[in-house]
């Protein structure tokens, strides 16, 4: 199965650490051994904005659990050990993308 990466509008100046966020929605009916579950792990996307020293991280928590899991988006000052500035959770990929693009723009404009 060839699944494309999720298109994202990322303002200039962001450094991409990794991108494993694909254009696929979870389906709880997939069997436990279905390879599509691997698209939903805890390390989906990591971005850093050095101008404001912000880290944005996206994952599916708990990883590969399509029944009780969901997307998590967090923003930290500096790195994972810094102050958490924002958190967002949803099971909807479209809601996640909208919030991610909103927060990247807000950080780029110096509002967070």
Secondary structure, 3 states (H helix, E strand, C coil): CCCCECCCCCCCCEEEEEECCECCCCCCCCCCCCHHHHHCCCCCEEEEECCCCEEEEEEEECCCCCCCCEEEEEEEECCCCCCEEEEEEECCHHHHHHHHHHHHHHHHCCCC
